[in-house]
């Protein structure tokens, strides 16, 4: 009976062949990638509140009582060396407020540790292994499913196919006849359970579409394949860092800033200059802190300490607002600022991505930003779960329940759209080719599988 009603609905569309094709692609994309979108939405919703969560989890490490003047950074590092005499000190992060501890990163027995120091007394408040920080685990699961490169590609593939879901979903949502806004902008509560189930999926999907697309596009610059290529294009086209940030000529370097420090997206491909060894004694970390204060670096900065004789001090700030970002390279002997790269120096692509990242992370506009992003994440979960429930309620016992395959009549435009998306997002293109080959050489040759998939 349900199949008859389904066919009646399809036949009532102005272009049933196109409608059926779009519905079929939307169905399979949803079945395959909705679970990953739920994972991304859940982990993303948690990560939005990283500052608040970590303040609770690590309160004993973070909070100190101001008491006079802070002791020099060099003395704080010396206290850490006493606790870990064989460790290499890699990074120093002064607290951004008077009641915040300092963080000193070290490598000890092949472990990356962060030691929290009371900057007024030099007392250690404890240490954390980088691998044990809960929010870092959430971030890793969100970005690569804790599965390295393979996980990164799966997440990127799910994000790109979510765009296909959005495009096909909008087409299916668009009212085909003149009708009221019921079932379009708000669900119909008096048309029976089947209608309500459909509206529970379609209506929230419409409202969450813009936010979902925004989160996808601002997340993709972090991806390993699309993001890396996009970043290279931005840099090579001149919309990356400009030569004006260099004091003197830009260095010819095979080392990128992302190889030695955690820096803002726009600075990751910044060439690392070299310190000139002229018999000078390296600068004290206290001098570098003074340079940061003099240059007006945002107090959330970290100092990456050079491990080589030609290395440089690298200052990196990841403040809540994109316009406060900074990456700076300092000669470790002379204290000369070799590169000073700030938001105002970014090309238009760099500025756009910087804003996108801080909005994506929920920091640009504080709590309001977090709440809006949380609502989008909850909407994505609702749409994915309601779609899955809708499928289970209409699925025949011995079939997949997919809309039946249609001929090629009036579907060329849609296929061209898919090809365009496949070119724009290469992983989508590769999976389209894989689906075509699977259909050609497997599905069509196995009658039982063909019947199950309604192919």
PyMOL commands that set and color helices and strands:
alter all, ss='L'
color gray80, all
select helices_A, chain A and resi 2-11+16-47+50-57+59-62+73-83+130-132+134-144+148-173+193-220+226-236+243-245+257-259+265-267+285-294+322-324+343-345+348-361+366-394+412-424+426-441+443-445+447-452
alter helices_A, ss='H'
color red, helices_A
select strands_A, chain A and resi 88-93+102-108+111-117+124-129+302-304+312-317+326-331+337-342
alter strands_A, ss='S'
color yellow, strands_A
deselect
rebuild
show_as cartoon
